[in-house]
Amino acid sequence: MPEAFSQSLADIWNNHRNTLIVLAIAVIAAISTLIVVPETEQAVIVRLGDPHRTINRFRPNADYGMSGAGLSWRIPIIEKVVMIDRRVLDVDMERQQVTSADQRRLEVDAYARYRIIDPVKMYETAGTTDKVSEQLQPILNSVLRQELGKRTFGAMLTAERGEAMAQIRKNLDKEAREYGAQIIDVRIKRADLPDGTPLDSAFTRMSTARNQEA
């Protein structure tokens, strides 16, 4: 029985070799056209080096699962797929010294959160989200230093600090749009005096000393 079965397969192969080869090539070609775009990714289909279309592009207020993720297609060889994160991403600022308007120095750590809202522009200007973060980091450093430098040491612990952060976010967002990104938030993780004393502790100590003198 096994010999008869083997002979039958051999006969089928010999009699329909060309057809089977064509079918196998067709199946492989069909499979190679299929792509899976996860819900957390947006895809740019690049045709011969130029962005051609997007899949699962971020849209505000779109219901989960209704944005185009899942099975899609591409033209093999001619088109390639570039996946871009749809989630909120972080860019950390290197710890740097900031001088306030009243000439007090602070050591500041900050970060920004952003999302890619124009994947085609991001692909054309930066290529990857890592490159976007690299471009945004020095801009964040600059706008934070400039904006905090307009305010006094004491203002850093009042409502004026919130106004400063809002302005920093606005200025950074303007630059981020050039890379297809939107700034969601900017936060200061830590602000210390050069000797390591936290800003809030230093300000409390100064206020107490002034009250005692009064």
C-alpha positions in Angstrom: 0.0 0.0 0.0 2.7 2.6 0.8 4.5 1.7 -2.4 1.3 2.2 -4.4 0.7 5.5 -2.7 4.3 6.6 -3.4 3.9 5.5 -7.0 0.7 7.5 -7.3 2.3 10.6 -6.0 5.2 10.1 -8.4 2.8 9.8 -11.3 1.0 12.9 -10.3 4.3 14.8 -10.1 5.5 13.5 -13.4 2.2 14.2 -15.2 1.5 17.6 -13.7 4.9 18.9 -12.7 4.6 22.2 -14.5 1.1 22.9 -13.2 2.2 22.1 -9.6 5.2 24.4 -9.8 3.0 27.2 -11.1 0.5 26.6 -8.3 3.3 26.6 -5.7 4.7 29.9 -7.0 1.2 31.4 -7.1 0.6 30.4 -3.5 4.0 31.8 -2.3 3.3 35.0 -4.2 -0.1 35.4 -2.7 1.2 34.8 0.8 4.0 37.4 0.3 1.4 40.0 -0.6 -0.2 39.7 2.8 0.8 41.8 5.8 -0.5 42.1 9.4 -0.6 45.6 10.9 -1.0 45.4 14.8 -3.4 47.8 16.5 -0.4 49.5 18.1 1.3 50.2 14.8 0.6 52.4 11.7 2.1 51.3 8.4 3.5 53.4 5.6 3.5 51.5 2.3 6.6 52.7 0.3 6.5 52.1 -3.4 9.8 52.3 -5.2 11.1 54.6 -2.5 8.1 57.0 -2.2 5.3 56.8 0.4 2.2 55.5 -1.4 -0.4 55.0 1.3 -0.9 54.4 5.0 -2.7 51.7 7.0 -4.1 52.1 10.5 -3.0 55.8 10.6 -3.7 57.4 14.0 -6.9 59.3 14.2 -8.1 61.0 17.4 -11.3 59.6 18.9 -11.3 56.5 16.6 -12.8 53.5 18.4 -10.4 50.7 19.3 -10.3 48.1 16.6 -11.9 50.4 14.0 -8.9 52.2 12.7 -7.8 49.8 10.0 -5.4 47.4 11.8 -5.3 43.7 10.8 -4.7 41.9 7.6 -3.8 44.0 4.5 -1.7 43.7 1.4 1.3 45.0 -0.6 2.9 44.4 -3.9 6.0 42.2 -3.3 9.4 43.6 -4.4 7.8 46.9 -5.6 6.5 47.9 -2.1 7.9 47.7 1.3 6.2 48.2 4.7 7.5 50.6 7.3 5.8 50.1 10.7 5.5 53.2 13.0 4.4 53.1 16.6 0.9 54.6 17.2 1.4 54.8 21.0 2.5 57.7 23.1 6.3 57.9 23.1 8.8 59.6 25.5 11.8 61.8 24.9 14.0 62.5 27.9 16.0 65.7 28.3 19.5 65.4 29.5 20.0 66.9 32.9 21.0 70.5 32.4 21.6 73.7 34.3 19.0 76.5 34.0 19.5 80.1 35.2 16.3 81.7 36.5 15.4 85.4 35.9 16.8 86.3 39.3 20.1 84.6 38.4 19.6 81.4 40.5 20.9 78.2 39.1 18.9 75.0 38.9 19.6 71.5 37.7 16.6 70.3 35.8 15.5 66.9 34.5 12.5 66.9 32.2 10.7 64.8 29.6 8.2 65.2 26.8 5.5 62.7 25.6 4.6 62.7 21.9 2.7 60.7 19.3 3.2 60.3 15.6 0.1 61.8 13.9 1.5 62.1 10.3 3.4 58.9 9.6 4.2 59.9 6.0 5.9 63.2 7.1 7.7 61.3 9.9 9.0 58.8 7.3 10.1 61.5 4.9 11.8 63.7 7.5 13.2 61.3 10.1 12.6 57.8 9.0 12.1 56.3 12.5 10.7 57.3 15.9 14.2 57.0 17.4 15.3 59.7 15.0 12.3 61.8 15.9 13.3 61.6 19.6 16.9 62.5 18.7 15.7 65.6 16.9 13.3 66.7 19.7 15.7 66.3 22.5 17.9 69.3 21.8 14.8 71.4 21.0 13.3 70.4 24.3 16.5 71.4 26.0 16.5 74.8 24.3 12.9 75.8 24.8 12.9 74.7 28.4 16.0 76.7 29.2 14.6 79.8 27.5 11.2 79.6 29.1 12.3 78.9 32.6 15.0 81.6 32.2 12.2 84.2 32.0 10.9 83.3 35.4 12.2 83.8 38.9 13.3 81.1 41.3 10.2 81.4 43.4 7.8 81.3 40.4 8.9 77.7 39.8 6.6 76.6 42.7 3.6 78.7 41.8 0.9 78.5 39.2 3.4 80.3 36.9 5.3 77.0 36.6 2.2 75.5 35.0 2.0 78.4 32.6 5.7 77.9 31.7 5.2 74.2 31.0 2.2 75.0 28.8 4.3 77.4 26.8 7.2 74.9 26.5 4.7 72.3 25.3 3.3 74.8 22.7 6.8 75.8 21.4 8.0 72.2 21.3 4.8 71.1 19.5 5.4 73.6 16.8 8.8 72.1 16.1 7.5 68.5 16.4 4.9 69.0 13.7 7.8 69.3 11.2 8.4 65.6 12.0 4.8 64.5 11.9 4.6 64.4 15.7 2.3 66.0 18.3 3.5 66.9 21.8 1.1 65.5 24.4 2.8 66.7 27.5 6.0 68.1 29.0 6.9 67.5 32.6 9.8 68.3 34.9 10.9 65.2 36.7 13.2 66.9 39.1 14.6 70.4 39.8 17.5 70.8 42.3 20.0 73.4 43.3 23.5 72.7 42.1 24.3 71.2 45.6 21.6 68.7 45.1 18.9 70.3 47.3 15.4 69.8 45.8 13.8 73.0 44.6 10.8 72.8 46.9 12.9 72.2 49.9 15.2 75.1 49.1 12.3 77.4 48.6 10.6 76.4 51.9 13.9 76.9 53.7 14.3 80.4 52.2 10.7 81.3 53.0 11.1 80.2 56.6 14.3 82.3 56.9 12.6 85.4 55.6 9.6 84.9 58.0 12.0 84.5 60.9 13.8 87.7 60.0 10.5 89.6 59.7 
